[in-house]
């Protein structure tokens, strides 16, 4: 692909399977975010949970997904099949959605989040490996960016629908949670019907024990440097639940609190695909550094925000930093891992970064309880600045002809 190739040409060359997986993600995210946009406030105001409990529950939920991903990714390499595991993960998440409106206590919500995230964990690594298997190498950044953009469109449509439904139902949380069940089951139907898995190339080496030390060593030094960078980056951010709590802390009305996730995900969705296109054409480390710089700015703005305008600016910057980093990190994993170990590579990557997110969310919740929201976001900015310094130090190991 030449430098003069236009994004429209790139877009038209992205395989149908990538588009289908993007719409599958979009529908599931509409369902999930309709619930998750309201869940932190529901836990605090209705069930009486503390913000530390919110951070702990969110961190455990995401860590659960990450731990599951490592095994489902390895299993997909051993089977040589991705779609069946991805479809099962989406199905499990869909069938657990009714637990949310039925939950009468924090224990029920923890159970619901745990099972839902197991479903996410089962589908995550096989789905990302499937995108890498379907996408041509020269369109890999654009393909991951497109899937991320469609996924994120669902992530802002979900809270937007939640806002409307909260207004229509006079803040009836359970009614909104029940309606969220519908797009989840549409997502499962779409992956079963519209996604076709490519045949495994016959020349690929069979993988008998994907998580064996010898196989993990085959992932290569460059892959492990990508994981190191991603882990440092994850420590610099925490669950988006704290953006919702920040909105509540400056006095945003309960019905409008989910607008925070709408704004964030619009910025995320609009930036992820163009950044993916750029990732196929320029130095990827530079894009990562820009993403981290946006996170530092977002944290600083959110730390000192005192009104809706400041909150909105900080949330937009947060969404842009996600668009600049998430699809790009997935692209780097796909680039650096051997084809027969892609599922394992994505699984290990998500396990390590998920544990980092657990730690980051617990720290954020504890800081919020002890010193308030300003301390939480300033600490995030400090971690992000340290990550930029580390990335500059090792950029030579990540840059090169294969990753420029």
Secondary structure, DSSP 8 states (H G I E B T S, - for coil): --TT--HHHHHHHS-HHHHHHHHHHHHHHHHHHHHHHHHHHIIIIIS---HHHHHHHHHHHHHHHHHHHHHHHHHHHHHT--HHHHHHHHHHHHHHTHHHHH--SHHHHHHHHHHHHHHHHHHHHHHHHHHHHHS-GGGHHHHHHHHHHHHHHHHHHHHHHHHHHHHHTTS-HHHHHHHTHHHHHHHHHHHHHH-------TTS---S-TTSHHHHHHT-HHHHHHHHHHHHHHHT---THHHHHHHHHTT--GGGTTHHHHHHHHHHHHHHHHHHHHHTTS-HHHHHHHHHHHHHHHHHHHHH--SHHHHHHHHHHHHHHHHHHHHHHHHHHHHHS-GGGHHHHHHHHHHHHHHHHHHHHHHHHHHHHHH-HHHHHHHHHHHHHHHHHHHHHHHHHH-STTT-
